[in-house]
Amino acid sequence: MKHPWLPAIVASAALILATATPAAAANPVITVYLSTSTGAVTHDSSGFLYGIANAGIPTDSTIAALHPDSTAQMAPAGTQHPNGDALKVAPQFLADGGSDILVYMQDYYSTWPYPTPGITSYLNVVAAEANAIVADPNRAKYIYVPFNEPDQQWYSGNLSGLEADWKLVYQKIRSIDPTARIAGLNYSGYSANDYANFLSYAKANNVLPDVTTWHELQNSFFTDWYSNYSTYRAAESNLGITPRPIYIDEYGRINGDLGVPGNLVQYIARFENSKVHANLAFWTDSGSLNDLVAANSANQVTGGWWLYKWYGELTGNTVSVTPPSQNGSLQAIGAYDSSKKQARIILGGSLNSTDVFSSDVAVKNIPQALGNTVHATVWGVDNSGTAASAGPYVVTEGNYAVSAGSTTISLSGLKALSAYEIILTPNTATNSIVANRYEAEYASLTGTAKVTYGSNTGYSGTYFVEGYGASNNAGTNFVVNAPSDGYYNVALRYSAGPYSGAPTNRTTRLVLNGTATQDVALPGTANWNTWNSVTTKLYLQAGINRIGYNAFTTDDSDAINIDYIDVAATTGQIASYEAESTANTLGGTAVVSSSTGASGGKYVGYIGQGSGNSLQFNGVTATAAGSYALVIQYANDEFSTGGAGYNTNSINRFADISVNGGTATRVYFRVTGSWSTFLTAVATVQLNAGANTVKFTNSSAYAPDIDKLSIASIVG
């Protein structure tokens, strides 16, 4: 998180170790053994430190699409940073699929390094935080982290002092929260001697941690990870201690790792191999999922995000993978889902950031279910820094003969900072990947939805999704990257043949970004090999959008097969309203000001810092009652002091927005980079037919500067 020893580990973007790439002329080989399971896919490396700042920053879609595991956040009522309170971000993180929230208890203090108030004073802080956690409805989801990098401060060189205070803090937490999960020691790096000695002390004093934590932030991670892991497990075993879950609650070097696909895949592969939990380090700005979400955005994502999206979509069991060198740069992770007859392999990494290289991926022990020829689609995603990524692209696609259960996919032109995904299926492809087409068989499936690779015909891609008959929970969930806010035609290709007990015409429930949006009527098709398309016009936010088609009835009126969706930008009715319009009502200090960056050259500022200082848009007209996207163009460039010099302590201003005088909804606005840079945030509101009012207030702090509003029906 914050480290006095930082200058010693600053490294170039892809500096790993000199033995990463073999000197031989032959391509380095990654060998994947599809029939050798190493356990269920965990997604446990999909974790963050201060990844979430406030509700909605980042958006639900950017989090949920990653199938996240854990996040480490600030203590309740902490002052280390202006946002990121564990109890405040927990509802969003858990609703988006997260499992655990690690609470950094010492981040109650406002300064770094932490002040030294003494253990008696700190025990009072611990008691207050534990009482807050016990009173929280999500109590069971929190993990207490009493000390952060105690080897660097408070207890540097003083393990016995740390052990004595650990016992006091542990017992204080237990006295308030008997079911608490308590994590330690949370060193800045693994120390075999200290961890072994601590475990011995903790066992003897009945204060064993429930969770073991440490950080992996230095160059030595790449050569030492497997040694660190096995040494720690041996220490537990030698003491007869049941293995603790391990959380590497900070990983990644300060320079060159965050957001970089080719570097991050090296961490994911090692952590997933060892089945440990891991959270990306907090080096830059909170609320960015540690640079997986683009700078000054809540919903547009970097190249690194797509790597974690691929990782989150692995299903079935991980399989044995042998990289060219266990401790080298080029690493991979593989998984095989026997129910889907799909294998996925994610790979990347090289010695130098400018390397362009080749690799052979030897796939062995291929299950007979995949057939004598397999179809491979290879995707790539490039490093975009902290800028928005255009998303993955197709590297190559083709069929590969299987001989004695093996095939080899030779790849060239691979880039050091990029990552790559191979999807292997039976050889059932009918066409190549089509731009802006999202094939259902590659989507995230829920409920009874399944891919069978059977004998049907007429589909696109390698197959389709079925399992909607006799189901009210089947779901096919697509992740769509929209280049800009606006309307898009989403064409669903489906079949709806005769099905016992089902009507001729069918229906599916369209879910947009987690909210049921519309039930889509689907005319029946002559048989299950006849396909039809129905188009729905949707308003999508720039960046990541989740589009799902769900079964929802008990009468089989939603019994369909899904082939794909095509997504294309289109036009639609969008009404805009300038904040400075004389038709609006300004209250208190709210005032019209000029800016060259604002639409029309003017905006309204000084909203908030008192409920009377308000901006109300009047005459916001809707053609019909319903759900509308409220697109707010705003500027915010507020920061606070505190924390460490490399953490950006941005303040995400909020506004309480009420429609027609109703209950207000709080919306947070991420910093835009300057007061003259106006970006958009999108909220969903319910409008009446005809004229509506939309009011912005903030009773306790300033809201962002507001430039204009646009409204668009969610379904065009």
SEROPA-430881 format. One line per 8 residues: number of its first residue (from 0); their letters; for each residue x, y, z of C-alpha. Coordinates in Angstrom, 3 decimals, always signed. Layout:
N
NUM> A> X Y Z  ...
This chain:
716
0> MKHPWLPA> +0.000 +0.000 +0.000  +2.484 +2.639 +1.125  +6.091 +1.672 +1.461  +9.190 +3.469 +2.782  +11.371 +1.119 +0.719  +9.800 +1.998 -2.645  +12.926 +3.302 -4.428  +14.519 -0.109 -4.061
8> IVASAALI> +11.858 -1.858 -6.133  +11.051 +0.621 -8.885  +11.392 -1.449 -12.059  +10.931 -1.152 -15.794  +7.608 -2.212 -17.250  +8.435 -5.832 -17.960  +11.671 -6.433 -16.052  +11.335 -9.896 -14.572
16> LATATPAA> +14.491 -11.991 -14.651  +17.223 -12.847 -17.072  +16.284 -16.494 -17.502  +12.737 -15.820 -18.708  +13.250 -16.523 -22.420  +15.243 -19.585 -23.517  +18.228 -18.823 -25.690  +17.402 -21.638 -28.100
24> AANPVITV> +16.039 -20.749 -31.518  +12.950 -22.935 -31.055  +9.811 -21.267 -29.837  +9.237 -21.422 -26.083  +6.575 -24.045 -25.366  +3.625 -23.819 -23.003  +2.234 -27.283 -22.356  -1.381 -27.628 -21.241
32> YLSTSTGA> -2.730 -30.969 -19.967  -6.500 -30.776 -20.340  -7.237 -34.020 -18.499  -5.134 -33.174 -15.445  -7.362 -31.143 -13.144  -5.770 -28.974 -10.469  -9.076 -28.108 -8.819  -12.089 -25.912 -9.389
40> VTHDSSGF> -11.527 -22.495 -10.955  -11.526 -20.001 -8.067  -11.156 -16.506 -9.631  -9.488 -15.706 -6.296  -6.878 -13.433 -7.890  -9.638 -11.046 -8.929  -9.300 -8.818 -5.879  -8.555 -5.175 -5.187
48> LYGIANAG> -7.169 -2.765 -2.605  -9.219 +0.424 -2.478  -10.600 -0.692 -5.831  -13.980 +0.802 -4.963  -14.216 +4.416 -3.822  -17.908 +5.215 -3.506  -21.195 +3.650 -4.527  -21.081 +3.535 -8.323
56> IPTDSTIA> -17.379 +4.366 -8.644  -16.613 +2.241 -10.490  -19.893 +1.029 -11.944  -21.581 -2.260 -11.161  -20.904 -3.566 -14.658  -17.138 -3.058 -14.473  -17.059 -5.029 -11.208  -19.658 -7.747 -11.795
64> ALHPDSTA> -18.299 -8.803 -15.196  -15.018 -9.820 -13.511  -16.649 -12.313 -11.098  -14.682 -10.644 -8.255  -13.427 -12.372 -5.136  -12.342 -9.833 -2.510  -11.544 -6.202 -1.888  -9.492 -4.591 +0.884
72> QMAPAGTQ> -10.827 -1.274 +2.086  -10.473 +1.430 +4.730  -11.621 +0.949 +8.326  -15.108 +2.171 +9.287  -14.964 +5.956 +9.743  -11.309 +5.884 +8.705  -9.476 +9.036 +7.678  -6.505 +7.686 +5.696
80> HPNGDALK> -8.295 +8.500 +2.426  -11.369 +10.540 +1.478  -13.279 +7.478 +0.314  -13.195 +3.687 +0.350  -14.824 +3.013 +3.742  -15.336 -0.769 +3.907  -18.854 -0.613 +5.320  -19.971 +1.941 +2.738
88> VAPQFLAD> -18.691 +0.084 -0.339  -19.701 -3.396 +0.863  -23.312 -3.335 -0.426  -22.226 -2.633 -4.006  -19.305 -5.068 -3.965  -21.382 -7.914 -2.559  -24.289 -7.205 -4.918  -21.802 -7.398 -7.800
96> GGSDILVY> -20.727 -10.892 -6.778  -17.850 -10.198 -4.384  -17.211 -12.563 -1.481  -15.073 -10.895 +1.189  -14.053 -7.417 +2.335  -10.743 -7.091 +4.166  -10.791 -4.169 +6.605  -7.496 -2.267 +6.975
104> MQDYYSTW> -7.997 -1.268 +10.606  -4.973 +1.033 +10.949  -6.242 +3.125 +8.048  -8.403 +4.780 +10.674  -5.419 +7.123 +11.058  -5.089 +10.044 +8.649  -1.320 +10.044 +8.163  +1.240 +7.687 +6.679
112> PYPTPGIT> +3.376 +6.349 +8.207  +0.818 +5.728 +10.890  +1.218 +7.733 +14.116  +2.367 +5.835 +17.214  -0.319 +6.417 +19.853  +0.562 +3.297 +21.828  -1.278 +0.008 +22.110  -3.746 +1.230 +24.766
120> SYLNVVAA> -4.987 +3.982 +22.480  -5.061 +1.659 +19.480  -7.174 -0.876 +21.384  -9.834 +1.814 +21.731  -9.767 +2.294 +17.957  -10.009 -1.470 +17.444  -13.008 -1.684 +19.778  -14.865 +1.089 +17.955
128> EANAIVAD> -14.249 -0.541 +14.572  -15.258 -4.008 +15.773  -18.489 -2.633 +17.230  -19.254 -0.940 +13.901  -18.637 -4.174 +12.010  -20.765 -6.245 +14.395  -23.659 -3.823 +13.872  -23.359 -4.023 +10.082
136> PNRAKYIY> -25.774 -6.305 +8.182  -22.837 -7.691 +6.168  -20.896 -8.646 +9.309  -20.040 -12.171 +8.120  -18.339 -10.862 +4.966  -15.618 -8.833 +6.696  -12.073 -9.953 +7.499  -10.257 -7.921 +10.174
144> VPFNEPDQ> -6.700 -6.851 +9.263  -5.394 -5.386 +12.549  -1.878 -4.484 +11.360  -0.631 -3.266 +7.993  +3.052 -3.783 +7.217  +4.075 -4.014 +10.878  +7.550 -5.072 +9.753  +8.019 -1.552 +8.375
152> QWYSGNLS> +6.532 +0.505 +11.195  +5.487 +0.173 +14.833  +7.327 -3.166 +15.080  +10.305 -2.999 +12.715  +12.805 -5.526 +14.044  +10.589 -6.233 +17.067  +8.684 -9.457 +16.437  +8.214 -10.154 +20.148
160> GLEADWKL> +6.572 -6.766 +20.610  +4.303 -7.415 +17.631  +3.348 -10.831 +18.977  +2.416 -9.405 +22.378  +0.277 -6.657 +20.838  -1.240 -9.084 +18.316  -2.507 -11.103 +21.249  -4.101 -8.041 +22.866
168> VYQKIRSI> -5.750 -6.872 +19.634  -6.878 -10.378 +18.697  -8.505 -10.875 +22.088  -10.163 -7.454 +21.940  -11.725 -8.247 +18.559  -12.840 -11.696 +19.723  -14.466 -10.205 +22.845  -16.668 -8.025 +20.638
176> DPTARIAG> -17.073 -10.270 +17.601  -16.679 -13.948 +18.597  -17.172 -15.106 +14.996  -14.638 -12.684 +13.533  -12.148 -13.730 +10.880  -8.848 -12.098 +11.821  -5.926 -11.805 +9.379  -2.192 -11.456 +9.942
184> LNYSGYSA> +0.608 -10.686 +9.929  +0.232 -8.625 +6.755  +3.942 -8.039 +6.261  +5.191 -5.923 +3.360  +6.868 -9.092 +2.064  +7.080 -12.698 +3.148  +9.562 -13.545 +5.920  +9.949 -17.286 +6.496
192> NDYANFLS> +11.511 -16.906 +9.946  +9.035 -14.341 +11.264  +5.980 -16.184 +9.999  +7.171 -19.516 +11.411  +7.961 -17.948 +14.788  +4.669 -16.059 +14.827  +2.651 -19.199 +14.072  +4.388 -20.984 +16.938
200> YAKANNVL> +3.620 -18.119 +19.337  +0.035 -17.765 +18.108  -0.676 -21.468 +18.494  +0.774 -21.546 +22.006  -1.319 -18.528 +23.025  -4.522 -19.565 +21.229  -4.466 -16.513 +18.955  -3.906 -18.119 +15.553
208> PDVTTWHE> -5.035 -15.947 +12.645  -8.026 -17.248 +10.701  -6.483 -15.875 +7.506  -2.805 -15.413 +6.623  -1.808 -12.286 +4.713  +1.305 -10.735 +3.264  +2.198 -8.544 +0.278  +4.010 -9.372 -2.970
216> LQNSFFTD> +5.259 -6.050 -4.339  +8.898 -6.531 -5.269  +10.742 -7.913 -8.274  +11.571 -10.983 -6.198  +7.961 -12.176 -6.486  +8.622 -13.714 -9.885  +11.455 -15.930 -8.692  +10.332 -16.479 -5.094
224> WYSNYSTY> +6.563 -16.988 -5.149  +6.459 -20.771 -5.191  +9.185 -20.923 -2.554  +7.338 -18.451 -0.311  +4.114 -20.379 -0.645  +5.575 -23.830 -0.013  +7.712 -22.591 +2.886  +4.692 -21.082 +4.581
232> RAAESNLG> +2.602 -24.226 +4.109  +5.475 -26.290 +5.514  +5.573 -24.067 +8.612  +1.873 -24.728 +9.209  +2.336 -28.444 +8.686  +5.333 -28.643 +11.024  +3.241 -27.081 +13.793  +0.176 -29.199 +13.108
240> ITPRPIYI> -1.861 -26.144 +12.118  -4.797 -26.520 +9.767  -3.915 -24.632 +6.558  -5.150 -21.063 +6.693  -6.650 -19.329 +3.635  -3.930 -17.082 +2.211  -4.733 -13.558 +1.025  -1.993 -11.700 -0.797
248> DEYGRING> -3.842 -8.478 -0.106  -1.442 -6.314 -2.121  +0.325 -7.436 -5.300  +1.978 -5.656 -8.202  +4.960 -3.318 -8.417  +4.569 +0.452 -8.311  +5.848 +0.854 -11.887  +4.809 -1.257 -14.823
256> DLGVPGNL> +2.292 -3.783 -13.509  -1.067 -2.172 -12.785  -3.309 -2.334 -15.826  -0.664 -4.106 -17.956  -2.113 -7.383 -19.304  +1.201 -9.079 -20.111  +2.560 -8.494 -16.617  -0.616 -9.192 -14.669
264> VQYIARFE> -1.176 -12.598 -16.281  +2.066 -13.684 -14.629  +0.612 -12.971 -11.187  -2.755 -14.544 -11.932  -1.175 -17.773 -13.186  +0.977 -18.208 -10.086  -1.774 -17.343 -7.622  -4.383 -19.554 -9.293
272> NSKVHANL> -1.881 -22.420 -9.415  -1.476 -22.069 -5.655  -5.204 -21.424 -5.053  -4.651 -18.303 -2.954  -6.662 -15.090 -2.815  -4.969 -11.935 -4.085  -5.728 -8.204 -4.317  -4.115 -5.747 -6.691
280> AFWTDSGS> -2.035 -3.028 -5.000  -3.198 +0.561 -4.501  -0.591 +2.744 -6.199  -2.694 +5.362 -7.956  -6.345 +6.404 -7.579  -9.064 +4.683 -5.586  -12.206 +3.600 -7.390  -10.332 +2.451 -10.502
288> LNDLVAAN> -10.124 -1.256 -9.652  -6.396 -0.529 -9.448  -6.105 +0.848 -12.987  -8.425 -1.704 -14.580  -10.932 +1.144 -15.024  -9.696 +4.039 -17.147  -8.611 +7.329 -15.621  -11.385 +9.874 -15.011
296> SANQVTGG> -14.051 +7.313 -15.816  -16.300 +5.022 -13.825  -17.300 +2.733 -16.707  -14.616 +2.666 -19.409  -11.861 +0.115 -18.933  -8.205 -0.493 -19.698  -6.515 -3.420 -21.402  -5.866 -4.972 -18.000
304> WWLYKWYG> -9.607 -5.176 -17.301  -10.143 -7.457 -20.280  -7.543 -9.873 -18.924  -9.487 -10.132 -15.663  -12.734 -10.483 -17.587  -11.242 -13.496 -19.395  -10.054 -14.859 -16.075  -13.496 -14.350 -14.531
312> ELTGNTVS> -15.092 -16.293 -17.377  -13.007 -19.430 -16.822  -15.321 -22.256 -15.794  -14.913 -25.875 -14.815  -11.518 -26.910 -13.429  -8.092 -25.453 -13.855  -5.689 -27.863 -15.510  -2.001 -28.536 -15.251
320> VTPPSQNG> +0.139 -26.080 -17.232  +3.890 -26.247 -17.687  +5.370 -22.886 -18.777  +8.774 -22.658 -20.484  +10.222 -21.887 -17.044  +8.424 -22.023 -13.701  +9.888 -18.689 -12.616  +10.071 -17.125 -16.069
328> SLQAIGAY> +8.147 -14.364 -17.754  +5.927 -16.328 -20.122  +3.140 -17.818 -18.026  -0.270 -19.344 -18.661  -3.359 -20.634 -16.952  -5.746 -23.173 -18.446  -9.213 -24.488 -17.625  -11.480 -27.144 -19.042
336> DSSKKQAR> -15.260 -27.234 -18.648  -16.485 -30.706 -19.524  -20.146 -29.643 -19.449  -19.496 -26.973 -22.115  -16.846 -28.970 -24.015  -14.678 -25.870 -23.904  -11.076 -25.261 -22.917  -9.694 -21.779 -22.301
344> IILGGSLN> -6.029 -20.848 -22.007  -4.779 -17.400 -20.982  -1.116 -16.534 -21.562  +1.353 -13.692 -21.773  +4.601 -12.161 -20.569  +8.129 -11.571 -21.805  +11.462 -10.294 -20.516  +11.472 -6.761 -21.940
352> STDVFSSD> +8.535 -4.446 -22.505  +9.385 -4.062 -26.215  +9.702 -7.789 -26.959  +7.773 -9.308 -29.856  +7.982 -13.064 -29.642  +6.558 -16.421 -30.653  +5.304 -19.341 -28.614  +3.961 -22.833 -29.201
360> VAVKNIPQ> +1.011 -23.887 -27.065  +1.074 -27.686 -26.895  -2.314 -28.985 -25.766  -2.192 -32.572 -24.534  -4.629 -35.133 -23.134  -7.447 -33.576 -25.151  -10.724 -35.191 -24.048  -12.469 -37.309 -26.657
368> ALGNTVHA> -15.526 -35.085 -26.284  -13.691 -32.401 -28.275  -13.278 -34.732 -31.238  -10.447 -35.478 -33.658  -10.240 -31.865 -34.758  -10.557 -28.857 -32.479  -11.465 -25.293 -33.341  -9.280 -22.590 -31.808
376> TVWGVDNS> -10.040 -18.899 -31.572  -7.146 -16.788 -30.293  -7.841 -13.347 -28.872  -5.416 -10.615 -27.880  -5.690 -7.505 -25.754  -3.020 -4.797 -25.717  -1.768 -2.569 -22.954  -3.607 +0.777 -22.963
384> GTAASAGP> -2.034 +2.277 -19.851  -4.732 +4.133 -17.918  -6.597 +5.064 -21.120  -9.727 +3.277 -22.319  -9.055 +0.123 -24.310  -10.766 -0.676 -27.595  -11.092 -4.226 -26.278  -9.915 -7.637 -27.508
392> YVVTEGNY> -9.189 -8.460 -31.134  -8.927 -11.749 -33.032  -5.336 -12.899 -33.478  -6.120 -16.054 -35.432  -8.845 -18.634 -35.841  -8.692 -22.117 -37.296  -9.031 -25.871 -36.977  -6.302 -28.118 -35.587
400> AVSAGSTT> -5.988 -31.863 -36.034  -5.691 -33.914 -32.848  -3.131 -36.699 -32.947  -2.724 -39.080 -29.999  -4.734 -36.654 -27.905  -2.504 -33.664 -28.700  -2.305 -30.610 -30.916  -0.050 -27.569 -31.075
408> ISLSGLKA> -1.063 -23.970 -31.713  +1.864 -21.876 -32.903  +1.603 -18.154 -32.231  +3.815 -15.368 -33.500  +3.922 -11.603 -33.218  +3.029 -11.735 -29.529  +3.693 -8.508 -27.618  +5.289 -8.442 -24.172
416> LSAYEIIL> +2.717 -6.172 -22.550  -0.297 -7.887 -24.141  -2.241 -10.941 -23.016  -3.860 -13.651 -25.112  -6.765 -16.065 -24.751  -7.281 -19.323 -26.635  -10.743 -20.889 -26.702  -10.825 -24.525 -27.834
424> TPNTATNS> -14.073 -26.205 -28.871  -15.107 -29.130 -31.061  -14.652 -28.430 -34.762  -18.201 -27.218 -35.332  -17.499 -23.719 -36.636  -19.652 -22.456 -39.496  -17.986 -19.051 -39.965  -15.223 -16.835 -38.611
432> IVANRYEA> -15.658 -14.236 -35.894  -17.744 -11.290 -37.126  -17.071 -7.726 -35.948  -19.487 -6.464 -33.266  -20.992 -9.938 -32.954  -21.074 -11.629 -29.563  -21.426 -15.402 -29.818  -23.612 -16.972 -27.135
440> EYASLTGT> -21.411 -20.040 -26.691  -18.601 -17.780 -25.435  -20.843 -15.768 -23.092  -21.258 -16.205 -19.347  -24.062 -18.682 -18.678  -26.291 -18.965 -15.620  -28.967 -21.364 -14.432  -29.714 -24.229 -16.790
448> AKVTYGSN> -28.275 -22.517 -19.879  -25.736 -24.783 -21.564  -23.675 -25.463 -24.670  -23.872 -29.062 -25.933  -22.110 -29.043 -29.325  -24.718 -31.397 -30.693  -26.027 -32.036 -34.208  -28.095 -28.906 -34.891
456> TGYSGTYF> -27.433 -26.770 -37.965  -27.829 -23.210 -39.177  -26.122 -21.547 -36.230  -23.246 -19.057 -36.362  -19.862 -19.529 -34.756  -19.103 -22.855 -33.110  -22.554 -23.543 -31.612  -25.311 -21.905 -29.531
464> VEGYGASN> -26.858 -21.859 -26.067  -29.826 -24.010 -25.112  -31.394 -25.136 -21.838  -34.235 -22.600 -21.759  -36.939 -25.253 -22.005  -38.467 -26.271 -18.658  -36.457 -23.521 -16.982  -37.155 -20.226 -15.307
472> NAGTNFVV> -33.504 -19.391 -14.568  -31.488 -19.972 -17.748  -29.458 -16.916 -18.697  -27.010 -15.912 -21.437  -25.026 -12.856 -20.390  -23.037 -10.774 -22.853  -20.462 -8.089 -22.006  -20.578 -5.307 -24.588
480> NAPSDGYY> -18.089 -2.452 -24.896  -19.814 +0.683 -26.216  -17.455 +3.322 -27.661  -19.722 +6.193 -26.580  -22.973 +7.011 -24.799  -25.881 +6.518 -27.147  -28.396 +4.241 -28.806  -27.456 +0.838 -30.174
488> NVALRYSA> -29.453 -1.749 -32.073  -29.055 -5.101 -30.342  -30.172 -7.919 -32.624  -30.819 -11.248 -30.913  -30.560 -14.312 -33.161  -32.528 -17.242 -31.788  -34.546 -20.309 -32.645  -37.912 -21.225 -31.157
496> GPYSGAPT> -39.084 -24.496 -32.645  -41.950 -26.719 -31.516  -41.729 -27.602 -27.820  -44.237 -29.648 -25.849  -46.476 -27.376 -23.810  -44.986 -24.177 -25.217  -46.888 -21.593 -27.289  -45.825 -20.984 -30.878
504> NRTTRLVL> -44.433 -17.534 -30.059  -41.984 -17.056 -27.234  -40.684 -14.357 -24.925  -37.360 -13.635 -23.247  -36.538 -11.170 -20.489  -33.864 -8.650 -21.434  -31.688 -7.589 -18.482  -29.505 -4.499 -18.990
512> NGTATQDV> -26.720 -3.872 -16.479  -28.439 -5.984 -13.863  -31.939 -4.535 -14.253  -34.824 -6.257 -16.004  -35.604 -3.854 -18.831  -38.092 -5.422 -21.217  -39.730 -8.700 -22.129  -38.891 -9.245 -25.795
520> ALPGTANW> -41.435 -10.967 -28.046  -39.901 -13.674 -30.244  -41.993 -15.152 -33.063  -41.775 -18.930 -33.251  -39.579 -20.590 -35.858  -40.476 -23.583 -38.033  -38.007 -25.861 -36.235  -34.888 -25.738 -34.048
528> NTWNSVTT> -32.609 -25.415 -37.087  -34.409 -22.308 -38.331  -33.140 -19.019 -36.945  -34.671 -15.571 -36.639  -33.509 -12.169 -35.362  -35.360 -9.576 -33.287  -33.801 -6.158 -32.677  -34.160 -4.027 -29.558
536> KLYLQAGI> -32.851 -0.466 -29.451  -31.065 +0.204 -26.155  -29.337 +3.211 -24.658  -25.843 +2.074 -23.639  -23.319 +3.892 -21.501  -19.837 +4.460 -22.888  -17.754 +1.509 -21.748  -18.962 -1.739 -20.249
544> NRIGYNAF> -22.581 -2.864 -20.496  -24.052 -6.238 -19.532  -26.870 -7.529 -21.733  -28.609 -10.687 -20.613  -31.476 -12.779 -21.993  -33.195 -14.761 -19.276  -35.853 -17.425 -18.932  -38.396 -16.233 -16.390
552> TTDDSDAI> -41.711 -18.088 -16.728  -42.967 -21.491 -15.623  -45.010 -22.240 -18.751  -42.187 -22.656 -21.313  -43.179 -19.516 -23.193  -39.482 -18.640 -22.948  -38.159 -21.929 -24.420  -35.588 -20.727 -26.971
560> NIDYIDVA> -32.040 -21.316 -28.181  -29.688 -18.319 -28.437  -27.094 -17.992 -31.183  -25.605 -14.496 -30.830  -26.263 -10.775 -30.601  -25.126 -8.171 -33.099  -24.577 -4.660 -31.709  -24.561 -1.574 -33.954
568> ATTGQIAS> -24.712 +2.145 -33.167  -27.895 +3.888 -34.242  -29.810 +7.084 -33.649  -32.590 +7.850 -31.229  -34.409 +10.628 -29.460  -32.200 +12.365 -26.903  -33.350 +15.619 -25.314  -30.749 +17.966 -23.782
576> YEAESTAN> -31.163 +20.736 -21.242  -28.489 +23.330 -20.441  -27.890 +23.999 -16.744  -27.644 +27.752 -17.326  -31.068 +27.976 -18.980  -33.300 +30.681 -17.536  -36.072 +28.083 -17.423  -34.252 +26.421 -14.509
584> TLGGTAVV> -34.395 +27.366 -10.829  -31.199 +28.208 -8.957  -31.245 +28.275 -5.173  -28.843 +29.928 -2.698  -25.231 +30.084 -3.827  -25.756 +28.168 -7.083  -24.566 +30.412 -9.890  -24.044 +30.420 -13.652
592> SSSTGASG> -20.369 +30.674 -14.647  -18.405 +30.561 -17.877  -16.024 +27.881 -19.150  -14.664 +27.165 -22.603  -15.022 +23.461 -21.858  -18.746 +23.627 -21.102  -21.525 +23.066 -23.597  -22.684 +26.503 -24.658
600> GKYVGYIG> -19.755 +28.003 -22.749  -21.575 +28.051 -19.390  -22.331 +25.806 -16.425  -23.767 +26.039 -12.915  -21.403 +25.832 -9.930  -21.505 +26.199 -6.152  -24.306 +23.694 -5.817  -24.447 +22.178 -2.347
608> QGSGNSLQ> -22.686 +22.885 +0.942  -26.218 +23.383 +2.200  -29.532 +22.000 +0.987  -30.739 +25.408 -0.169  -27.899 +25.753 -2.675  -29.555 +23.852 -5.477  -30.086 +23.530 -9.201  -33.459 +22.425 -10.519
616> FNGVTATA> -34.043 +21.611 -14.168  -37.612 +22.441 -15.131  -39.579 +21.154 -18.080  -37.635 +17.929 -18.552  -40.029 +16.298 -20.957  -40.670 +12.585 -21.460  -42.867 +11.249 -24.241  -44.088 +8.423 -22.012
624> AGSYALVI> -43.733 +7.352 -18.398  -40.876 +4.957 -17.792  -37.156 +4.414 -17.178  -34.792 +6.940 -18.672  -31.041 +7.348 -18.796  -30.159 +10.652 -17.158  -26.851 +11.675 -18.723  -25.192 +14.335 -16.582
632> QYANDEFS> -22.349 +16.368 -18.029  -20.214 +17.638 -15.162  -16.757 +18.716 -13.986  -15.011 +17.785 -10.734  -11.363 +18.244 -9.844  -11.312 +18.176 -6.051  -8.550 +16.427 -4.102  -7.561 +16.107 -0.478
640> TGGAGYNT> -4.238 +15.917 +1.333  -3.070 +12.869 +3.287  -2.112 +9.347 +2.372  +1.113 +8.721 +0.469  +2.581 +10.840 -2.275  +1.814 +8.313 -4.986  -1.857 +7.855 -4.033  -4.240 +10.247 -5.759
648> NSINRFAD> -6.671 +11.292 -3.047  -9.447 +12.390 -5.338  -12.782 +13.393 -3.857  -15.698 +12.018 -5.806  -18.294 +14.698 -5.265  -21.914 +13.633 -5.002  -25.321 +15.094 -5.671  -28.670 +14.027 -4.288
656> ISVNGGTA> -30.948 +13.960 -7.317  -34.717 +14.046 -6.925  -37.321 +13.811 -9.669  -40.602 +15.672 -9.261  -39.880 +16.254 -5.576  -39.601 +12.546 -4.797  -37.033 +10.682 -2.729  -33.524 +11.683 -3.753
664> TRVYFRVT> -30.977 +9.253 -5.164  -27.314 +9.882 -4.360  -24.994 +9.817 -7.382  -21.201 +10.084 -7.111  -19.096 +11.762 -9.799  -15.492 +10.728 -10.392  -12.885 +13.430 -10.964  -12.645 +14.623 -14.563
672> GSWSTFLT> -9.024 +15.805 -14.595  -9.664 +19.562 -14.489  -12.441 +22.033 -13.773  -12.672 +22.804 -17.477  -13.009 +19.151 -18.497  -16.647 +18.060 -18.584  -17.422 +14.346 -18.769  -20.614 +12.339 -18.362
680> AVATVQLN> -22.099 +10.162 -15.657  -25.258 +8.160 -16.284  -28.024 +7.462 -13.783  -31.379 +5.765 -14.296  -34.512 +7.674 -13.287  -38.247 +7.218 -13.577  -39.979 +10.055 -15.432  -43.647 +10.863 -15.853
688> AGANTVKF> -45.147 +11.504 -19.255  -44.868 +15.218 -19.983  -42.894 +17.785 -17.978  -40.710 +16.755 -15.026  -38.362 +18.486 -12.611  -34.880 +17.173 -11.788  -33.230 +18.768 -8.749  -29.569 +18.598 -7.618
696> TNSSAYAP> -28.726 +19.215 -3.957  -26.041 +18.362 -1.426  -26.588 +19.373 +2.183  -23.094 +18.551 +3.480  -20.573 +19.228 +0.690  -20.271 +20.684 -2.785  -21.787 +18.856 -5.732  -19.870 +18.844 -9.029
704> DIDKLSIA> -20.267 +21.675 -11.521  -23.202 +20.817 -13.774  -23.100 +21.643 -17.481  -26.186 +19.992 -18.942  -28.595 +17.066 -18.777  -29.643 +14.711 -21.514  -32.420 +12.174 -21.233  -32.923 +9.077 -23.314
712> SIVG> -35.373 +6.236 -22.960  -33.529 +3.077 -21.858  -35.400 +1.170 -24.549  -35.591 +3.354 -27.634
